[in-house]
């Protein structure tokens, strides 16, 4: 049999290709499946964080900031632990980025605070001298679109099976409840009050107290979640 294949190089090549492909599938696919599962501690975004993520995309923050730390010492020394695929389990779409004009933000929640983000978005050079980032004063006036954020959360829950309303950690607690529209909006506004409490802008504080959520509050909630 093998002598027959040796005399016919085309069929021999096909046989070799089939064997290598099968071996590759057996080795690679299980590992990919394992690595794509959420890492320990990774949870779906809350409604407020999701609204902030929409602001992040709308204002093209991802055009200058990546969210992907590569496994190089020069990057891990500056930004922290390199990124794991399971950390992006709830990201739709991924915001890895292909350009890094500003620093990577994958773990910005570990070393920046709410008041730092507040000052940075209003006047970047006040906290980073020489920064070329533009200011985003409109975020302090525009109101976050919580309704669209809820629609997105509901979609990823029902279409992509994101485990909202599920005991993720197995401790008997629902870590990121979604609930119905009214309760989800109420929870987002309550979360916004916690963020606003650490801010100094009085107009933002007044808006949150009146039941509105400025974009800056939602954006900071999202940035604080990146750890």
N, C-alpha and C positions, 0 to 999 in steps of 0.2 A: 504493500500500500504506500509506504513512504517513498519507495523507489519510483512509483508512478507520479507522486507529487514533485519529486526532484527533477523529473523530466519535463514538467509543465510549470514553469516559473510563475505564470499568471495565477493559476489555482493555488500554488504554494503561497504566493503573496496574499491572496484572499484568505486562506486558512490562518496565516500568521496574524492578519488584521483582525479576524474574528476572535481569535484567542486573546490578543492584547486588549481589544475593546471590552470583552467580557470581564477580563481581570481588572481593567480600569474601573468598570461600572461597580463591580463587587467591592473594590477598595474605596472609591471616591464618594459614591452616593451616600452611604451610611454616615460618613464623616460630615458631609455637607448638611445632611438632615439634622445631625446632632448640633453642629455649630450654629444653625439658623434658629434654634430655639432660644427663647428669652433667657438671658443670663440672670443669675440670682439678684433680686432687687430691682430688676427692670419691670416697670409697670406701664400701663396705658396712660396717655396724657389726660389730665383732668380737663374739664370743659374750658376753664380759664387759660390753662396752658396751651390748649389747642387753638384758642382764639389768638393767643400771642404768637403761636407758630404761623398762623395765617398772616399776621402783621409782619413777621420776620420775612416771609416769602414776598408779600406785597411790596414791601419797601426794599426788596432785593439785597437784604443783608447777606444772603448766600452767594451773591456775586463776588464779594470780597473776603468772606470768611468761610473757611471749610469747617466741616465737622467730621474729620477723619484723621486721627493721630497714627502715623505710620510707626512700625516697630524699629525705629532708629534712635540711638541714644540722644542725638541732638534734639529730637522731638519729644521723647519721653522726659528728658530733663526739664524741658520748658513747659510742656503741656500736661504731663502726667502719663498714667498708664496708657499703652497703645490701645486702639479701638478693637473691640471684639464684635463679630458679626451679629451675635445674639442681642447686642445692645440696641440694634436698629429694628428689632422685631415689630415695633409699633409705629415705625416711621413710614408714612405714605404721603408724598414721595420721600426717598432718601435725600438728604441734604449734604452729601459728602463734599461736593464742590470740586472744581478743577483748578481754581485759582485762589491764592492766599495772599491778597494784598494786606489784609489785617491778620491778626493772630487767629489760630484755630480756636473754636469755641466749644469743642466736644465736652470739655469738663469745666466750663467757665463758672458753673454754679459752685464749684469747690473753692474758688479764690476771689470771686467778686461778690459784692453785696448789693442790696436793693438801692441804697443811696448812691453807690458808685455808678450804677447803671443810670439812675435818674440824672445825675450830673453829666455823665458821658453822652447821653442821647441829646441833652439840651445844649451842651457846649463841650464837644470832645476835647478841645485843647485845654480846658480847665483842669482835666485830670490826666491827659496824655499830651504834654507839650510837644508841639510839632506835628500833631496828628493831622492827616489829610482827610480824615473822615468828615463828611458833612454833618451839620446838625439836623435834628429831626423834631423841630418844635411842634409840628402838626400833630405828633403823637400825643401831645399833652392836651390837645383840643378835640381831636377826632374820637368818636366813640367806637369801641370794639364791637364787632358783629357777632354777638353771642348766638344769635339764631342760626347763622350759617355754620358756626362751630358745632352747634348741637346736631345739625343735619349731617355734618361730616362724621361726628362721633357715632351717630346712629347708623350711618352707612357702613363704617368700618366694623361696627359691632355685628350687623346683620349679614353683610356681604362677605367680609373678610374674617368673620368669627373672632374678632378681637374680644378678649374675655372681660368686658365690662360686666359688673354685677356677678362676678365669679370670685370665689375665695382663692386668690392666686397663690398665696403662701401656705395654704393649708392650716391656718391658725384660727379658722372660724370667723375671720373678719373679711368683709368685702372692702378691698383696699381702695378701689376707684369706682364708686357707684355712679352709674349714669342716670338711671331712673327716668321718669317722664319729663316732659319739656319744662313744666313749671318748677319742679323740684331741682332739676339740673341748673336752670338759670338762677334760682335762689342760692344754690350752693356756690356757683361761680361768683355771685355778688358778695357772698360771705367771704370767700377766698380773697376777693379783691380788697376787702376791708383790711385784711391782715397785711397785704402788700402795702397799701396806702398808709398804714400806721407807721411804717418805717420810712416814708417819704416826707419831703419838706415842702413840696409845692402845694400851696393852700388851695389853688383852684382844682387840682386833682383830688385832694382830700374832700373838698366840698361836693364835687361831682359824684364821688363814690358814696358819700353820705346820702346823696339824693337818689341813689339807686342806679347811677350810670357807671360804666366802666371805661375810662379812657384807654386808648390803645397802649399807652406807655405802661399801664398797670398790667395788662395782659402780656405784653412783651417781656416785662421783667419776670412775671411768673414763669414764662417759658424758659427764659435764660437761667433762672434759678434752678430749674429742673434738670439742666444739663450737667450731669455729674458722672 
